[in-house]
Amino acid sequence: MAKKTKEAAVDNIEEVEIPDGKIADYITGKWVKETEQEQVRQNFERTLVEEYEYPESDIRVDFSIKIWDGDKQKTKKAPLAVMQAGKEEPYVLILIAAPKANCTDKSGGASELEQWLVDIPTAEYGCWTNGIENIFFHKKKTKFETDVFPVNDFPRFGEDASSIYTTDRSRLRVATGNNLLYAFKRCHDYIHANQGGSKEQIFWEFLKLLFAKIEDETNAGRPRFAIRSAEERNKQKGIKMLKLELKTCLSK
């Protein structure tokens, strides 16, 4: 049975009837079926507006794109797309997956998003997300080839590519929606998968990371406990540098 409640309309607050099993889309205001995957999309829509500061007018839901399949084109829908300012051409493509999905899945995985970026000329950035895990890509084109490679983020509204390679304090932002919870879960899951141990041991390891981050962000100067590039994240040299920064923070 449908229920009545106070919900935000487009411009003001009024009493509306919420259909059973439906939620209002953050961008369009239309009723959509409430699923775990849809909840991931709604959280990311809010993130685009409140954290990345993109105008709602530049964000599209289920945006139709043309993808090459061999020598034929087929139409697919990007769950979310951010348009170039003032144009109906995608700048950022976001592939929303269900919470239990894996980035390595053949269908709906990160590799599919990479192909979208190759096939859509105007798209420069992409993000694959299942809510917990976010994987970002940047596309660079030369005269002879198109490269898609992993990065740590995509630019906020009004920023350029250089912004995603800095740890300047201007890049820090207040988490919205479920993003802080998701960040904590990512840390927990990583420690559990790579180090193991009891729940208590994992808790104390996570607490070290949390205190180090708080210590780093509350002191003046450029944050040190941060990853500037995918290379730092994945290569031993970068990992060693990050470990050193962590030890420095914890020794204070």
C-alpha positions in Angstrom: 0.0 0.0 0.0 1.3 3.5 -0.9 2.1 5.8 2.0 1.9 9.5 2.4 4.9 11.5 3.7 6.5 14.9 3.4 8.8 14.9 0.4 10.8 17.7 -1.4 9.1 18.7 -4.7 11.0 20.5 -7.4 10.8 24.0 -5.9 9.0 23.6 -2.6 7.9 21.2 0.1 4.5 19.6 -0.3 2.7 16.4 0.7 3.1 13.7 -1.9 2.2 10.1 -2.1 5.2 7.8 -2.6 4.4 4.7 -4.7 5.3 1.4 -3.1 8.8 0.3 -4.0 9.7 3.6 -5.6 12.1 6.5 -4.8 12.4 9.9 -6.3 15.4 10.4 -8.6 17.7 13.1 -7.2 18.3 14.7 -10.7 15.0 14.2 -12.6 12.5 14.1 -9.7 10.8 11.1 -11.4 9.8 7.9 -9.5 12.2 5.0 -10.1 12.2 1.5 -8.8 14.1 1.2 -5.5 16.9 -1.4 -5.8 20.3 -1.7 -4.3 21.8 -0.6 -7.7 19.5 2.4 -7.8 20.5 3.4 -4.3 24.1 3.5 -5.6 23.1 5.7 -8.5 21.1 8.1 -6.2 24.1 8.5 -3.9 26.4 9.2 -6.8 24.0 11.8 -8.3 24.1 13.6 -5.0 27.9 13.4 -5.0 28.1 14.9 -8.4 26.1 17.9 -7.3 27.1 18.5 -3.7 30.8 17.3 -3.8 31.9 17.9 -7.4 29.6 20.9 -7.7 28.3 20.0 -11.2 25.0 21.8 -12.1 22.0 19.5 -12.1 21.3 20.8 -15.6 24.5 19.2 -16.9 23.8 15.8 -15.5 21.9 13.1 -17.5 20.3 9.9 -16.3 20.3 6.8 -18.6 22.0 8.8 -21.3 22.0 7.0 -24.7 25.4 6.4 -26.3 26.6 4.7 -29.5 29.0 1.9 -28.9 30.9 -0.2 -31.5 30.3 -3.9 -31.5 32.7 -5.3 -34.1 31.8 -3.4 -37.3 28.3 -2.4 -36.1 27.1 0.3 -33.7 24.6 -0.4 -31.0 22.9 1.9 -28.5 23.5 1.6 -24.8 22.5 3.7 -21.8 25.1 5.2 -19.5 23.5 5.2 -16.1 24.9 8.7 -15.5 26.7 11.2 -17.7 28.0 14.7 -17.1 27.7 17.0 -20.1 30.2 19.5 -21.4 29.1 22.9 -20.2 26.4 24.2 -22.5 26.5 21.2 -24.8 24.7 17.9 -25.1 28.0 16.0 -25.4 29.2 13.8 -22.5 32.4 14.8 -20.6 32.2 12.2 -17.8 30.6 8.8 -18.1 29.6 6.8 -15.0 28.8 3.1 -15.0 26.7 2.2 -11.9 26.9 -1.4 -10.8 25.1 -3.4 -8.1 26.9 -3.5 -4.7 27.8 -7.2 -5.2 29.2 -6.6 -8.7 32.9 -6.8 -9.3 35.0 -4.4 -11.5 36.4 -7.4 -13.4 33.0 -8.6 -14.5 32.8 -9.1 -18.3 29.5 -7.4 -18.6 29.0 -4.2 -16.6 32.6 -4.2 -15.4 35.3 -1.5 -15.6 36.5 -2.8 -19.0 33.1 -2.0 -20.5 33.4 1.6 -19.3 36.9 1.8 -20.9 35.3 0.8 -24.2 32.7 3.5 -23.8 35.4 6.1 -23.4 37.2 4.9 -26.5 34.0 5.0 -28.5 32.6 8.3 -27.3 34.8 11.1 -28.8 33.9 13.9 -26.3 34.1 11.7 -23.1 37.3 12.4 -21.2 36.7 10.8 -17.9 34.8 7.8 -16.5 34.0 6.2 -13.2 32.9 2.6 -12.5 31.2 2.2 -9.1 29.3 -0.3 -7.1 29.0 2.1 -4.2 31.9 0.7 -2.2 34.6 0.7 -4.9 35.2 3.6 -7.3 37.5 3.2 -10.3 38.3 6.3 -12.3 39.7 6.6 -15.8 41.1 9.4 -17.9 41.3 9.3 -21.7 44.0 10.9 -23.7 44.0 11.0 -27.5 46.9 11.5 -29.8 47.0 11.7 -33.6 47.5 7.9 -33.9 45.9 6.3 -30.8 43.6 6.7 -27.8 44.8 5.7 -24.4 42.5 5.1 -21.4 44.4 4.8 -18.0 43.4 4.7 -14.3 43.5 7.8 -12.2 42.4 8.7 -8.7 39.5 11.0 -9.5 38.0 13.2 -12.1 37.9 17.0 -12.1 35.3 18.9 -10.2 33.2 21.6 -12.0 35.5 24.3 -13.3 38.7 22.3 -12.8 41.1 20.9 -15.4 43.1 17.7 -15.6 45.9 19.0 -13.5 43.7 19.2 -10.4 43.4 15.4 -10.1 47.2 15.0 -9.7 47.5 17.3 -6.7 46.9 16.9 -3.0 46.4 20.6 -2.3 43.9 21.3 0.5 41.5 22.8 -2.0 40.8 19.2 -3.2 39.5 18.2 0.3 35.7 18.1 0.4 33.0 17.2 2.9 31.6 13.7 2.2 27.9 13.6 1.4 25.3 10.8 1.5 26.8 7.4 2.3 30.3 8.2 1.0 32.0 8.3 4.4 30.5 5.0 5.3 31.6 3.6 1.9 35.2 4.9 2.5 35.4 3.2 5.9 34.1 -0.1 4.4 36.8 0.1 1.6 39.5 0.5 4.3 38.1 -2.3 6.4 37.7 -4.7 3.4 41.2 -4.0 2.2 42.8 -4.7 5.6 40.7 -7.8 5.9 41.7 -9.1 2.5 45.4 -8.2 2.5 46.4 -8.6 6.2 43.7 -10.6 7.9 43.4 -11.0 11.6 40.6 -10.9 14.1 37.9 -8.2 14.1 39.7 -6.5 16.9 43.0 -6.5 15.1 41.4 -5.1 11.9 39.6 -2.4 14.0 42.9 -1.2 15.5 44.6 -1.1 12.1 41.8 0.9 10.7 41.9 3.2 13.6 45.6 3.9 12.8 44.6 5.0 9.3 41.8 7.2 10.6 44.0 9.0 13.2 46.7 9.5 10.6 44.3 11.1 8.2 42.8 13.3 10.9 46.3 14.4 12.1 47.3 15.1 8.5 44.3 17.2 7.6 44.2 19.3 10.8 47.7 20.5 10.4 48.7 23.4 8.2 50.4 22.8 4.8 49.9 20.4 2.0 48.4 17.0 3.1 51.1 14.3 3.1 49.1 11.2 3.8 47.6 10.9 0.3 47.9 9.2 -3.0 48.6 11.5 -5.9 48.4 9.1 -8.8 47.6 5.5 -9.8 51.3 4.8 -10.0 51.7 5.7 -6.3 48.8 3.4 -5.5 50.1 0.3 -7.5 53.9 0.5 -7.6 56.2 -0.5 -4.7 58.0 2.9 -4.7 54.7 4.7 -4.2 53.6 2.2 -1.5 56.9 2.6 0.4 56.5 6.4 0.3 53.0 6.2 1.6 54.1 3.8 4.4 56.8 6.3 5.4 54.2 9.2 5.6 51.9 7.0 7.7 54.7 6.2 10.2 55.6 9.9 10.4 52.0 10.8 11.2 51.6 8.0 13.8 54.9 8.9 15.5 53.8 12.4 16.5 
